[in-house]
């Protein structure tokens, strides 16, 4: 056994000075400090852990090195970066040596020497050297993965690489002495701002003794010299006394390494599986919380309710916190791209400048994994196919450097990632030709295709227009796989291109997977959840409005929403369900027939008639009555046929119902005349017809009620809007998304299922799938902007969307819809008094209420009276409030009544006549005052300030 | 190979079936189900099993037997499966029986070809036949292109 320079035994197969002894990775050596015996380099458990940590840290470092080297290529004199790269390789070399990985140590040694010259400035970094160093990094990576898999660095022969690195070193040689002297002055005196109280690294002198550069006596002498008044740093003094300058530099760097590793201790590595477990548990907790909230709503116990609220708050925060742990900036993938683009550009003979915007945009970790490959492929595509060679670019008048831009940003609950290049764009004709060649489309269709549809061809499997297949792209397995993978995680891909100018590929993916806010709706007696991310607005049409509002255009139902045509999709029809409409809904639709009772009655007939046949019951024709005398008959020949006679289903029910009663009477006649056989026949007919009547009645109920009550949920799928008609609209809830079993995965209309607060299961609608099924969104994702009817605007008009209100004295008032955050309704009992202000508990905060009537000057006298009597809020049981948000704080404007949302022309405004208003305008034939929301809110400001103090205390 | 096996047994339309005990996660009474529109008839609905959503398949329909009478509520035999648990709806639950391998025979001719695919064989017991259901095959079918709808 040979002792290495650190003073510890060294493995005979690693004859290199164990300079890495003080690297935190080689902790084992510290354990033996002071002991004569040594742990040695034997492979034992501690050693395996050390190797593991070495691998993890080195891999991380290698990624950083990739980035640094590519950066350095365009900034070769950046000393800081050069020094940093040097240090990292130095550490790897040292630890590799200690752990007995001689090949790794040799390769990194060659690299380190090269880097040393670069750092010293005796050699200038150029493309060749960069490539050489990058090659070394690849080799290091290879060996590291060998070590990970087989605990050995492998049998590779890297003499060629080492030879290359050595040759590269033999560039210019400049006198080393002066360079080193200046290095000696370099002392990392600045401590990192967040240095935790870890043991400080040993002083420079001690380090130098420990690495054997000097002996204790030299250090003692130097220190004495310092004490005697020599103001130079210890490193300088030692160099003067003959210590090798390189050793000083090494020691300084080791010191810095130790300091940096101490900083890293403020983060912690967590197993992703562990985080997944936590996410699942939080998901379960959310479900339980929802159930408890349901129970709590039924309870009167204030103590219980308070605790429930607390549980609610804590659960929400916990959920957010855990989800954050899984969020990573997209930079974790993007950081690899500079290297990828550089290598690719070089191999394709092109020049590409990579720009990245929004690399701090965060995504859930699982999503990051999922888009890594697709994004890489898209980038390769851009460099390989998109960007032209420098010659072609020059000929086209473009700069020689192609520009590849990566953009990431959050929008509408989704993460958008764009890959754009300023290359040649997509050659539509070539695409069409290739598609026809590969049999993906017919020549006729290709000729008729729009540009958009042609671009979509690129996503078909088996497509490739590459002239030659490189190992980069062109195998025809590219874009369709990208699309599939992105869609698997719930995202979408889109290509836009301008010939000659460039191409942009847009990827959209949903932000979080597991817990989402959703609107609960009901159709056909079942509940469904609609993810709020697709939700735009809700419209309810009743009575006349309902009948008139639904128009048919080219045989398709549409609704005119503020001038735009909104295609309607009836959820019941798409899901092919018939169900019982609730009593409340029926009443609102003012239909006078109790359908479920009618159904029951008609089924009972069979039983009763059987009893008649058996002699247990007697009934005459008279008693049975005619078909116009039962409840259903009365309705049919009363309101029913009159109002809904035009519906075909009404003709059906009339026929079936009449036939039913005919056979009932026939049965009774036969029984009376003793013809039992005939009676039995009639009975079987009655049986069949009663079932028919019941089934048709279900459809009648559906169509009749739906004619008078239309609930429209306005949704957005893939840039297109449509209205989903449902039976009932319920609340918004936070739901935990659970995947459907494999057997049901093929159903495109459902995105999953969830468990509601009452324990029952509800399906979650997949809005895009539903839209595609209903054909309001073309399968090939046709944007069809031209088809949207745009409101006709005459010159001089300024259209704004306003919220119409009824103000004091029945006057009309309006607020710009942009200032409205939500419309709410509270029972009078929910309004409380606090600090002389009326407030209400709203979404986990205390929201102040401002009465519009109070602020408007005219009624000051009256309002003072009302204020005294505490009756400022209108007398109705329910109070309507317009919620306005200002910098995250909510204020509620109490109004008499919310009327409507309209588009109005504000071009012809009259000046304001009183404080609190901005002017007046004619809307829907009435003079309407425009409220000055700002002034109104500020009038309540003194209370606001108090409120802020209160909340400060609570927080 | 052991010469005695244990089976969880149940009745479906008068037929006596069994599933290896190890495959059964649990047996529970009728649970309220949420129907899945557009799914094949075999899928009766989804049930909430202690926070997990489990698909319930009606064995009568899967085996192409007559439908259950309306008033009769089925029982749930929840079987383990690689992608998660699946519940098989049966008429009545029987006991756990131990059977001799020697009484095993391949499936009888009387069943339809489709049903025979789902059956591994029968055990000839004293009074009746115990039909062994192949749970792996029973829970696998393509929801979209199913010809069982």
Interface residues (C-beta under 8 A of the other chain):
Chain A: X284 X287 X524 X526 X575 X576 X577 X738 X740 X741 X742 X743 X744 X745 X746 X747 X749 X750 X753 X754 X755 X759 X760 X761 X762 X763
Chain B: X32 X33 X34 X35 X36 X37 X38 X39 X43 X45 X46 X47 X48 X51 X52 X53 X54 X55 X57 X83 X84 X86 X139 X140 X141 X142 X143 X144 X145
